[in-house]
Amino acid sequence: MLTVASDIEVLARFGRALADPIRCRILLALCKAPAYPADLAEALGVSRTRLSNHLACLRDCGLVVTLPDGRRTRYELADERLGHALDDLRAAVVAVETDRTCVDADDKGCC
């Protein structure tokens, strides 16, 4: 049964997905076009096993879906708005100062 996740749950899942550089690379690749796991593994330079684990995480987070294509399975973003969100997030982060990880790093000792 499908349930509607709270805003906090949605953001936490999105953050968990973005916490790993390989998952970020997968999402950015899928922004461009749907892909097959073997092609993604080759393009990203990771083993198929490792890629499979990351794709499972992205599926569990609700960010990618699988589409059967004959005997193969193709992956794509679960919603095209995710691509726009990733673009917006990249643009916002690029605007942050490059010499710090966050504005309060010195005062609060965070990041």
All heavy atoms as an XYZ file, in Angstrom:
835
protein
N       0.837     -1.175      0.000
C       0.000      0.000      0.000
C       0.887      1.245      0.000
O       1.847      1.339      0.763
C      -0.893     -0.016      1.243
C      -1.738      1.223      1.344
S      -3.110      1.084      2.472
C      -2.364      1.439      4.020
N       0.597      2.179     -0.867
C       1.345      3.424     -0.932
C       0.850      4.388      0.130
O      -0.347      4.487      0.381
C       1.187      4.077     -2.304
C       1.855      3.377     -3.466
C       1.508      4.087     -4.764
C       3.342      3.307     -3.280
N       1.782      5.092      0.739
C       1.425      6.138      1.697
C       2.149      7.415      1.281
O       3.153      7.380      0.579
C       1.844      5.767      3.135
O       3.255      5.570      3.161
C       1.140      4.510      3.609
N       1.643      8.530      1.736
C       2.267      9.809      1.440
C       3.284     10.101      2.536
O       2.957     10.101      3.712
C       1.213     10.936      1.363
C       1.883     12.278      1.152
C       0.217     10.649      0.249
N       4.529     10.322      2.131
C       5.593     10.605      3.089
C       5.521     12.062      3.525
O       5.102     12.936      2.764
C       6.950     10.325      2.454
N       5.948     12.303      4.750
C       5.980     13.680      5.241
C       7.108     14.434      4.554
O       8.020     13.840      3.974
C       6.197     13.690      6.751
O       7.538     13.357      7.060
N       7.049     15.745      4.632
C       8.097     16.575      4.023
C       9.466     16.220      4.587
O      10.448     16.165      3.846
C       7.804     18.054      4.291
C       6.588     18.556      3.532
O       6.156     17.879      2.576
O       6.075     19.621      3.894
N       9.539     15.967      5.872
C      10.814     15.637      6.500
C      11.337     14.305      5.982
O      12.528     14.169      5.675
C      10.676     15.629      8.032
C      10.407     17.051      8.518
C      11.904     15.042      8.702
C      10.020     17.165      9.959
N      10.467     13.313      5.848
C      10.892     12.010      5.325
C      11.398     12.126      3.887
O      12.401     11.504      3.524
C       9.739     11.007      5.392
C       9.357     10.611      6.797
C       8.048      9.827      6.833
O       7.182     10.036      5.959
O       7.907      9.015      7.750
N      10.712     12.923      3.102
C      11.106     13.110      1.702
C      12.492     13.745      1.628
O      13.360     13.291      0.893
C      10.070     13.969      0.947
C      10.592     14.409     -0.405
C       8.763     13.210      0.803
N      12.706     14.805      2.407
C      14.003     15.482      2.392
C      15.109     14.591      2.937
O      16.237     14.603      2.426
C      13.934     16.794      3.172
C      13.100     17.891      2.506
C      12.970     19.089      3.437
C      13.675     18.294      1.175
N      14.802     13.800      3.956
C      15.807     12.882      4.512
C      16.209     11.828      3.488
O      17.395     11.504      3.351
C      15.269     12.229      5.786
N      15.242     11.292      2.756
C      15.560     10.310      1.713
C      16.400     10.942      0.614
O      17.361     10.351      0.127
C      14.277      9.735      1.120
C      13.625      8.698      1.989
C      12.625      7.868      1.218
N      11.808      8.658      0.323
C      10.505      8.828      0.437
N       9.846      8.264      1.428
N       9.841      9.542     -0.427
N      16.044     12.147      0.221
C      16.789     12.856     -0.813
C      18.223     13.112     -0.345
O      19.181     12.897     -1.084
C      16.076     14.169     -1.156
C      16.519     14.799     -2.437
C      16.312     14.171     -3.648
C      17.128     16.035     -2.431
C      16.719     14.750     -4.844
C      17.538     16.629     -3.615
C      17.325     15.994     -4.822
N      18.363     13.530      0.906
C      19.696     13.759      1.469
C      20.517     12.492      1.537
O      21.717     12.500      1.231
N      19.889     11.381      1.927
C      20.604     10.100      1.983
C      21.083      9.704      0.590
O      22.205      9.237      0.415
C      19.703      9.016      2.573
C      20.415      7.686      2.755
C      19.605      6.659      3.527
N      18.335      6.349      2.919
C      17.142      6.613      3.476
N      17.066      7.182      4.646
N      16.031      6.295      2.851
N      20.252      9.926     -0.400
C      20.635      9.583     -1.770
C      21.813     10.429     -2.235
O      22.729      9.921     -2.886
C      19.447      9.773     -2.707
N      21.825     11.703     -1.885
C      22.880     12.604     -2.328
C      24.153     12.503     -1.487
O      25.163     13.116     -1.821
C      22.378     14.049     -2.316
C      21.254     14.373     -3.294
C      20.838     15.823     -3.136
C      21.654     14.071     -4.719
N      24.108     11.739     -0.416
C      25.253     11.648      0.498
C      26.422     10.863     -0.090
O      27.517     10.911      0.456
C      24.818     11.028      1.822
N      26.209     10.163     -1.169
C      27.278      9.364     -1.762
C      27.594      9.881     -3.168
O      26.681     10.044     -3.988
C      26.851      7.900     -1.835
C      27.972      7.025     -2.319
O      28.169      6.938     -3.549
O      28.663      6.433     -1.477
N      28.865     10.119     -3.461
C      29.232     10.645     -4.783
C      28.813      9.753     -5.947
O      28.446     10.259     -7.008
C      30.757     10.764     -4.721
C      31.074     10.844     -3.270
C      30.017     10.035     -2.567
N      28.852      8.449     -5.773
C      28.446      7.557     -6.867
C      26.957      7.712     -7.141
O      26.529      7.781     -8.299
C      28.810      6.088     -6.566
C      30.329      5.925     -6.577
C      28.167      5.141     -7.593
C      30.815      4.555     -6.166
N      26.151      7.799     -6.092
C      24.711      7.990     -6.298
C      24.439      9.332     -6.966
O      23.559      9.440     -7.834
C      23.955      7.842     -4.989
C      23.926      6.402     -4.498
C      22.918      6.185     -3.404
N      23.238      6.858     -2.175
C      23.965      6.346     -1.186
N      24.470      5.121     -1.293
N      24.182      7.035     -0.085
N      25.211     10.350     -6.609
C      25.065     11.650     -7.277
C      25.380     11.520     -8.763
O      24.657     12.062     -9.604
C      25.985     12.685     -6.638
S      25.508     13.193     -4.980
N      26.445     10.807     -9.073
C      26.828     10.616    -10.476
C      25.757      9.844    -11.235
O      25.473     10.140    -12.405
C      28.181      9.923    -10.554
C      29.316     10.818    -10.045
C      30.637     10.105     -9.908
N      31.076      9.567    -11.182
C      31.890      8.514    -11.287
N      32.352      7.909    -10.215
N      32.244      8.072    -12.480
N      25.155      8.859    -10.596
C      24.072      8.092    -11.230
C      22.904      9.013    -11.525
O      22.355      9.015    -12.635
C      23.622      6.920    -10.338
C      24.723      5.865    -10.217
C      22.329      6.301    -10.869
C      24.474      4.819     -9.147
N      22.504      9.805    -10.533
C      21.367     10.715    -10.728
C      21.646     11.716    -11.847
O      20.772     11.979    -12.677
C      21.039     11.443     -9.424
C      20.412     10.580     -8.337
C      20.339     11.349     -7.022
C      19.032     10.090     -8.750
N      22.852     12.254    -11.880
C      23.188     13.207    -12.939
C      23.177     12.537    -14.308
O      22.730     13.136    -15.298
C      24.540     13.857    -12.654
C      24.560     14.787    -11.441
C      25.979     15.263    -11.162
C      23.615     15.958    -11.630
N      23.637     11.300    -14.371
C      23.595     10.570    -15.644
C      22.154     10.333    -16.079
O      21.819     10.481    -17.260
C      24.344      9.245    -15.512
N      21.299      9.976    -15.113
C      19.900      9.703    -15.453
C      19.123     10.979    -15.759
O      18.063     10.918    -16.386
C      19.228      8.906    -14.332
C      19.768      7.486    -14.134
C      19.072      6.809    -12.958
C      19.624      6.662    -15.404
N      19.644     12.126    -15.346
C      19.023     13.401    -15.744
C      19.111     13.582    -17.250
O      18.222     14.158    -17.865
C      19.726     14.576    -15.064
S      19.293     14.845    -13.357
N      20.208     13.085    -17.812
C      20.422     13.239    -19.251
C      19.563     12.276    -20.056
O      19.010     12.644    -21.086
C      21.895     13.034    -19.578
C      22.788     14.095    -18.970
C      24.237     13.800    -19.233
C      25.107     14.829    -18.517
N      26.507     14.479    -18.539
N      19.465     11.023    -19.562
C      18.693     10.015    -20.301
C      18.577      8.747    -19.468
O      19.458      8.459    -18.652
C      19.377      9.690    -21.625
N      17.505      7.974    -19.674
C      17.411      6.658    -19.019
C      18.600      5.796    -19.447
O      19.203      6.032    -20.503
C      16.096      6.084    -19.558
C      15.324      7.257    -20.034
C      16.347      8.262    -20.494
N      18.938      4.801    -18.627
C      20.105      3.980    -18.938
C      19.955      2.576    -18.362
O      19.190      2.344    -17.433
C      21.369      4.636    -18.390
N      20.730      1.669    -18.934
C      20.803      0.296    -18.453
C      21.959      0.192    -17.457
O      22.977      0.884    -17.593
C      21.028     -0.668    -19.620
C      19.913     -0.643    -20.619
C      20.034      0.082    -21.796
C      18.724     -1.334    -20.374
C      18.997      0.118    -22.716
C      17.687     -1.310    -21.292
C      17.835     -0.572    -22.457
O      16.804     -0.533    -23.365
N      21.832     -0.684    -16.451
C      22.881     -0.810    -15.433
C      24.277     -1.062    -16.002
O      25.247     -0.448    -15.564
C      22.403     -1.984    -14.573
C      20.921     -1.969    -14.722
C      20.682     -1.522    -16.138
N      24.396     -1.949    -16.985
C      25.717     -2.242    -17.552
C      26.341     -0.988    -18.160
O      27.539     -0.739    -17.995
C      25.620     -3.354    -18.590
N      25.527     -0.200    -18.845
C      26.030      1.031    -19.458
C      26.424      2.051    -18.399
O      27.436      2.739    -18.523
C      24.985      1.630    -20.396
C      24.647      0.699    -21.555
O      25.512     -0.132    -21.930
O      23.518      0.798    -22.069
N      25.610      2.153    -17.335
C      25.940      3.068    -16.244
C      27.240      2.666    -15.554
O      28.085      3.512    -15.259
C      24.809      3.101    -15.207
C      23.591      3.953    -15.515
C      22.488      3.691    -14.498
C      23.966      5.420    -15.536
N      27.385      1.368    -15.281
C      28.594      0.880    -14.609
C      29.835      1.223    -15.433
O      30.845      1.693    -14.890
C      28.502     -0.625    -14.371
N      29.754      1.010    -16.720
C      30.889      1.312    -17.593
C      31.165      2.816    -17.632
O      32.309      3.245    -17.500
C      30.626      0.797    -19.005
C      31.800      0.996    -19.934
C      31.545      0.411    -21.314
O      30.790     -0.571    -21.435
O      32.119      0.961    -22.278
N      30.115      3.606    -17.785
C      30.289      5.062    -17.874
C      30.859      5.646    -16.582
O      31.654      6.590    -16.629
C      28.947      5.723    -18.199
N      30.466      5.089    -15.446
C      30.911      5.617    -14.157
C      32.184      4.954    -13.653
O      32.765      5.389    -12.657
C      29.798      5.458    -13.118
C      28.482      6.174    -13.438
C      27.452      5.892    -12.363
C      28.696      7.662    -13.607
N      32.595      3.880    -14.302
C      33.813      3.196    -13.898
C      33.691      2.467    -12.574
O      34.636      2.445    -11.783
N      32.527      1.867    -12.326
C      32.316      1.081    -11.105
C      31.856     -0.317    -11.487
O      31.371     -0.539    -12.598
C      31.273      1.738    -10.157
C      31.741      3.097     -9.690
C      29.910      1.839    -10.817
N      32.021     -1.253    -10.559
C      31.580     -2.617    -10.840
C      30.057     -2.672    -10.895
O      29.368     -1.830    -10.317
C      32.097     -3.571     -9.761
O      31.417     -3.338     -8.539
N      29.555     -3.664    -11.575
C      28.099     -3.830    -11.665
C      27.494     -4.114    -10.302
O      26.390     -3.667    -10.003
C      27.749     -4.950    -12.641
C      28.017     -4.564    -14.067
C      27.543     -5.638    -15.009
N      27.957     -5.340    -16.365
C      27.560     -6.020    -17.405
N      26.762     -7.056    -17.252
N      27.967     -5.691    -18.606
N      28.211     -4.848     -9.457
C      27.715     -5.144     -8.114
C      27.580     -3.866     -7.300
O      26.561     -3.636     -6.644
C      28.665     -6.128     -7.393
O      28.765     -7.316     -8.175
C      28.177     -6.452     -6.008
N      28.621     -3.048     -7.350
C      28.581     -1.792     -6.602
C      27.471     -0.888     -7.129
O      26.737     -0.265     -6.367
C      29.939     -1.105     -6.719
C      30.124      0.043     -5.786
C      31.578      0.458     -5.762
N      31.753      1.510     -4.797
C      32.806      2.284     -4.749
N      33.805      2.109     -5.587
N      32.902      3.229     -3.851
N      27.351     -0.806     -8.449
C      26.302      0.003     -9.048
C      24.930     -0.509     -8.633
O      24.041      0.281     -8.309
C      26.427      0.004    -10.571
C      25.353      0.861    -11.240
C      25.779      2.309    -11.238
C      25.070      0.378    -12.629
N      24.754     -1.810     -8.629
C      23.478     -2.411     -8.250
C      23.068     -2.005     -6.834
O      21.904     -1.693     -6.587
C      23.567     -3.932     -8.356
O      22.364     -4.526     -7.945
N      24.037     -1.989     -5.922
C      23.740     -1.575     -4.552
C      23.285     -0.119     -4.494
O      22.343      0.222     -3.773
C      24.959     -1.773     -3.650
C      25.266     -3.233     -3.426
O      24.385     -4.080     -3.494
N      26.529     -3.527     -3.170
N      23.935      0.732     -5.267
C      23.554      2.145     -5.280
C      22.198      2.351     -5.957
O      21.396      3.178     -5.505
C      24.636      2.977     -5.963
C      25.868      3.134     -5.135
N      25.894      3.849     -3.952
C      27.117      2.649     -5.302
C      27.110      3.819     -3.439
N      27.870      3.087     -4.234
N      21.938      1.602     -7.017
C      20.624      1.709     -7.664
C      19.509      1.243     -6.723
O      18.424      1.830     -6.703
C      20.605      0.898     -8.964
C      21.385      1.496    -10.132
C      21.475      0.497    -11.275
C      20.748      2.795    -10.595
N      19.781      0.210     -5.932
C      18.789     -0.260     -4.951
C      18.491      0.833     -3.935
O      17.329      1.052     -3.573
C      19.294     -1.521     -4.257
N      19.512      1.530     -3.490
C      19.314      2.635     -2.553
C      18.459      3.729     -3.191
O      17.518      4.228     -2.574
C      20.668      3.208     -2.107
S      20.531      4.653     -1.037
N      18.775      4.079     -4.423
C      18.013      5.127     -5.113
C      16.561      4.707     -5.356
O      15.656      5.536     -5.286
C      18.697      5.500     -6.427
C      20.050      6.198     -6.284
C      20.731      6.332     -7.639
C      19.882      7.552     -5.616
N      16.350      3.416     -5.617
C      14.975      2.909     -5.756
C      14.248      3.007     -4.425
O      13.111      3.456     -4.355
C      14.972      1.457     -6.230
C      15.074      1.277     -7.710
C      14.733     -0.152     -8.159
N      15.199     -1.192     -7.265
C      16.379     -1.809     -7.347
N      17.228     -1.475     -8.289
N      16.707     -2.762     -6.504
N      14.927      2.575     -3.345
C      14.319      2.623     -2.012
C      14.002      4.055     -1.591
O      13.045      4.293     -0.862
C      15.233      1.970     -0.971
C      15.345      0.469     -1.149
O      14.508     -0.120     -1.873
O      16.282     -0.117     -0.573
N      14.813      4.995     -2.046
C      14.574      6.407     -1.735
C      13.460      6.990     -2.601
O      13.020      8.115     -2.376
C      15.853      7.219     -1.937
S      17.112      6.914     -0.687
N      13.035      6.242     -3.613
C      11.957      6.704     -4.486
C      12.406      7.659     -5.566
O      11.579      8.355     -6.154
N      13.709      7.685     -5.847
C      14.218      8.638     -6.824
C      14.365      8.066     -8.225
O      14.372      8.816     -9.196
C      15.567      9.199     -6.357
C      15.516      9.938     -5.021
C      16.896     10.447     -4.655
C      14.517     11.064     -5.054
N      14.514      6.759     -8.338
C      14.593      6.130     -9.659
C      13.583      4.987     -9.732
O      13.169      4.443     -8.710
C      16.011      5.606     -9.996
C      17.033      6.727     -9.981
C      16.424      4.483     -9.088
N      13.207      4.670    -10.944
C      12.299      3.549    -11.189
C      12.904      2.667    -12.264
O      13.775      3.096    -13.035
C      10.895      4.018    -11.633
C      10.188      4.765    -10.501
C      10.965      4.880    -12.881
N      12.447      1.423    -12.293
C      12.891      0.478    -13.312
C      11.788      0.288    -14.337
O      10.605      0.315    -13.998
C      13.251     -0.883    -12.693
O      12.102     -1.410    -12.032
C      14.389     -0.753    -11.716
N      12.206      0.106    -15.559
C      11.277     -0.162    -16.649
C      11.767     -1.391    -17.392
O      12.888     -1.403    -17.909
C      11.204      1.028    -17.610
C      10.702      2.329    -17.001
C      10.953      3.487    -17.940
C       9.225      2.208    -16.701
N      10.955     -2.460    -17.441
C      11.373     -3.642    -18.188
C      11.469     -3.315    -19.672
O      10.637     -2.602    -20.217
C      10.282     -4.665    -17.900
C       9.146     -3.914    -17.312
C       9.647     -2.591    -16.849
N      12.506     -3.838    -20.297
C      12.727     -3.624    -21.721
C      13.225     -4.949    -22.295
O      14.427     -5.186    -22.387
C      13.745     -2.506    -21.922
C      13.901     -2.108    -23.382
O      13.079     -2.541    -24.213
O      14.850     -1.373    -23.677
N      12.277     -5.822    -22.602
C      12.643     -7.172    -23.031
C      13.245     -7.919    -21.851
O      12.665     -7.981    -20.781
N      14.452     -8.430    -22.040
C      15.136     -9.157    -20.964
C      15.984     -8.230    -20.098
O      16.618     -8.674    -19.163
C      16.011    -10.247    -21.569
C      15.171    -11.302    -22.288
C      16.018    -12.360    -22.884
N      16.710    -13.076    -21.803
C      17.541    -14.064    -21.989
N      17.802    -14.468    -23.209
N      18.123    -14.654    -20.971
N      16.012     -6.968    -20.442
C      16.822     -5.995    -19.716
C      15.928     -5.087    -18.886
O      14.723     -5.020    -19.097
C      17.638     -5.148    -20.697
C      18.584     -5.992    -21.536
C      19.252     -5.179    -22.592
N      20.307     -4.354    -22.000
C      20.960     -3.414    -22.658
N      20.684     -3.171    -23.918
N      21.894     -2.716    -22.067
N      16.553     -4.371    -17.975
C      15.841     -3.400    -17.146
C      16.514     -2.052    -17.306
O      17.729     -1.932    -17.174
C      15.876     -3.819    -15.661
O      15.257     -5.094    -15.542
C      15.141     -2.825    -14.795
N      15.718     -1.073    -17.612
C      16.224      0.288    -17.801
C      15.869      1.125    -16.573
O      14.807      0.946    -15.978
C      15.592      0.886    -19.059
C      16.168      2.214    -19.463
C      15.573      2.716    -20.760
N      14.187      3.103    -20.541
C      13.164      2.732    -21.301
N      13.354      1.937    -22.330
N      11.960      3.145    -21.036
N      16.744      2.022    -16.191
C      16.515      2.920    -15.059
C      16.290      4.337    -15.557
O      16.897      4.763    -16.539
C      17.732      2.913    -14.121
C      17.770      1.695    -13.241
C      18.237      0.487    -13.719
C      17.317      1.753    -11.929
C      18.262     -0.636    -12.920
C      17.336      0.638    -11.120
C      17.813     -0.552    -11.622
O      17.816     -1.669    -10.824
N      15.413      5.036    -14.849
C      15.214      6.453    -15.132
C      14.771      7.148    -13.846
O      14.401      6.489    -12.870
C      14.198      6.670    -16.247
C      12.804      6.242    -15.936
C      11.854      6.478    -17.110
O      12.233      6.236    -18.273
O      10.720      6.908    -16.849
N      14.829      8.471    -13.864
C      14.362      9.229    -12.707
C      12.879      8.952    -12.499
O      12.113      8.826    -13.460
C      14.586     10.722    -12.911
C      16.033     11.189    -13.007
C      16.085     12.696    -13.253
C      16.816     10.824    -11.766
N      12.472      8.872    -11.250
C      11.080      8.574    -10.939
C      10.144      9.698    -11.378
O       8.970      9.461    -11.668
C      10.923      8.318     -9.440
N      10.659     10.903    -11.456
C       9.850     12.059    -11.836
C      10.778     13.052    -12.516
O      11.879     13.323    -12.008
C       9.227     12.675    -10.577
C       8.207     13.760    -10.860
O       8.499     14.646    -11.696
O       7.142     13.738    -10.244
N      10.366     13.602    -13.634
C      11.234     14.535    -14.361
C      11.566     15.772    -13.538
O      12.590     16.427    -13.754
C      10.627     14.936    -15.701
C       9.382     15.782    -15.589
C       8.790     16.156    -16.938
O       8.812     15.306    -17.848
O       8.315     17.289    -17.065
N      10.724     16.093    -12.548
C      10.998     17.253    -11.690
C      12.257     17.057    -10.859
O      12.884     18.019    -10.434
C       9.805     17.542    -10.777
C       8.577     18.024    -11.563
C       7.403     18.201    -10.668
N       6.948     16.876    -10.220
C       5.893     16.678     -9.460
N       5.174     17.689     -9.017
N       5.556     15.441     -9.108
N      12.677     15.797    -10.643
C      13.917     15.544     -9.912
C      15.119     16.112    -10.660
O      16.049     16.626    -10.052
C      14.107     14.044     -9.683
C      13.183     13.414     -8.666
C      13.298     11.900     -8.713
C      13.493     13.935     -7.284
N      15.096     16.010    -11.962
C      16.178     16.588    -12.764
C      16.258     18.093    -12.578
O      17.338     18.655    -12.420
N      15.098     18.753    -12.568
C      15.062     20.195    -12.353
C      15.529     20.544    -10.942
O      16.267     21.509    -10.741
C      13.652     20.741    -12.584
C      13.140     20.503    -13.968
N      13.702     21.091    -15.082
C      12.138     19.726    -14.417
C      13.055     20.689    -16.161
N      12.099     19.859    -15.789
N      15.117     19.727     -9.969
C      15.525     19.960     -8.582
C      17.042     19.825     -8.441
O      17.681     20.635     -7.754
C      14.811     18.991     -7.644
N      17.622     18.814     -9.078
C      19.075     18.640     -9.022
C      19.794     19.810     -9.682
O      20.807     20.295     -9.167
C      19.481     17.315     -9.674
C      19.092     16.061     -8.894
C      19.255     14.827     -9.760
C      19.899     15.943     -7.615
N      19.274     20.286    -10.796
C      19.869     21.455    -11.450
C      19.792     22.680    -10.547
O      20.763     23.425    -10.412
C      19.171     21.754    -12.781
C      19.530     20.770    -13.868
O      20.576     20.089    -13.750
O      18.752     20.667    -14.843
N      18.640     22.895     -9.924
C      18.469     24.033     -9.015
C      19.403     23.920     -7.818
O      20.002     24.910     -7.390
C      17.017     24.136     -8.531
C      16.056     24.571     -9.622
O      16.522     25.079    -10.673
O      14.837     24.392     -9.431
N      19.532     22.711     -7.276
C      20.413     22.495     -6.126
C      21.864     22.763     -6.506
O      22.598     23.428     -5.771
C      20.240     21.074     -5.604
C      20.975     20.713     -4.329
C      20.569     21.630     -3.184
C      20.689     19.268     -3.950
N      22.279     22.284     -7.654
C      23.655     22.544     -8.109
C      23.898     24.035     -8.285
O      24.940     24.554     -7.891
C      23.941     21.826     -9.430
C      24.226     20.371     -9.244
C      24.704     19.738    -10.511
N      23.694     19.904    -11.559
C      23.902     19.666    -12.840
N      25.069     19.284    -13.255
N      22.938     19.814    -13.715
N      22.931     24.739     -8.851
C      23.084     26.182     -9.058
C      23.170     26.920     -7.720
O      23.963     27.845     -7.571
C      21.917     26.715     -9.879
N      22.388     26.499     -6.754
C      22.403     27.149     -5.441
C      23.720     26.883     -4.724
O      24.283     27.779     -4.091
C      21.234     26.655     -4.592
N      24.228     25.680     -4.813
C      25.472     25.325     -4.128
C      26.666     26.005     -4.787
O      27.606     26.408     -4.111
C      25.646     23.792     -4.080
C      27.015     23.407     -3.554
C      24.561     23.186     -3.202
N      26.632     26.186     -6.077
C      27.718     26.859     -6.781
C      27.856     28.296     -6.286
O      28.946     28.855     -6.242
C      27.486     26.824     -8.313
C      28.411     27.761     -9.055
C      27.668     25.413     -8.817
N      26.755     28.899     -5.841
C      26.777     30.279     -5.377
C      27.392     30.426     -3.988
O      27.679     31.524     -3.552
C      25.353     30.845     -5.373
N      27.625     29.321     -3.287
C      28.213     29.361     -1.949
C      29.713     29.618     -2.061
O      30.360     29.177     -3.007
C      27.964     28.009     -1.222
C      28.688     27.948      0.110
C      26.475     27.796     -1.033
N      30.264     30.318     -1.072
C      31.700     30.588     -1.073
C      32.479     29.280     -1.181
O      32.150     28.302     -0.530
C      32.107     31.297      0.213
C      31.557     32.692      0.330
C      32.033     33.356      1.615
O      33.232     33.297      1.916
O      31.179     33.927      2.292
N      33.541     29.291     -1.944
C      34.307     28.072     -2.156
C      35.302     27.772     -1.041
O      35.805     26.672     -0.954
C      35.084     28.143     -3.485
O      35.944     29.292     -3.449
C      34.141     28.236     -4.664
N      35.579     28.743     -0.164
C      36.575     28.512      0.881
C      35.972     27.981      2.185
O      36.680     27.784      3.150
C      37.383     29.780      1.156
C      36.519     30.925      1.660
O      35.297     30.898      1.434
O      37.074     31.847      2.285
N      34.673     27.730      2.226
C      34.024     27.193      3.418
C      32.971     26.181      3.021
O      32.437     26.223      1.937
C      33.277     28.264      4.195
C      34.034     29.418      4.586
C      33.103     30.284      5.370
N      33.776     31.549      5.540
C      33.635     32.296      6.582
N      32.808     31.949      7.517
N      34.284     33.411      6.679
N      32.622     25.345      3.980
C      31.568     24.384      3.711
C      30.207     24.946      4.071
O      29.216     24.572      3.501
C      31.808     23.079      4.480
O      32.027     23.387      5.843
C      33.005     22.349      3.919
N      30.142     25.844      5.042
C      28.882     26.533      5.336
C      29.188     27.861      6.016
O      30.289     28.086      6.518
C      27.937     25.675      6.182
S      28.364     25.552      7.908
N      28.213     28.726      6.065
C      28.393     30.090      6.583
C      28.798     30.080      8.057
O      29.613     30.892      8.481
C      27.090     30.888      6.407
C      27.284     32.322      6.869
C      26.657     30.865      4.955
N      28.272     29.158      8.847
C      28.527     29.132     10.282
C      29.697     28.228     10.680
O      29.891     27.938     11.847
C      27.271     28.638     11.022
C      26.105     29.590     10.836
O      26.348     30.813     10.741
O      24.953     29.117     10.785
N      30.511     27.805      9.738
C      31.579     26.866     10.033
C      32.545     27.381     11.099
O      32.926     26.637     12.007
C      32.353     26.520      8.761
N      32.923     28.652     11.031
C      33.860     29.205     12.005
C      33.222     29.414     13.378
O      33.803     29.056     14.399
C      34.429     30.536     11.514
C      35.315     30.373     10.296
O      35.884     29.264     10.112
O      35.425     31.340      9.517
N      32.016     29.963     13.412
C      31.351     30.285     14.671
C      30.853     29.060     15.418
O      30.996     28.952     16.627
C      30.166     31.239     14.431
C      30.631     32.554     13.853
O      31.785     32.948     14.078
O      29.826     33.197     13.150
N      30.258     28.146     14.709
C      29.604     26.999     15.349
C      30.411     25.711     15.262
O      30.032     24.710     15.836
C      28.220     26.782     14.763
C      27.297     27.962     15.004
C      25.916     27.704     14.470
C      25.022     28.909     14.731
N      23.713     28.724     14.142
N      31.480     25.746     14.495
C      32.305     24.546     14.365
C      31.622     23.421     13.599
O      31.977     22.276     13.731
N      30.652     23.768     12.796
C      29.952     22.729     12.046
C      30.664     22.452     10.736
O      31.612     23.139     10.361
C      28.501     23.133     11.795
S      28.302     24.664     10.878
N      30.190     21.459     10.047
C      30.688     21.047      8.735
C      32.169     20.760      8.770
O      32.930     20.997      7.937
C      30.338     22.069      7.682
S      28.574     22.433      7.588
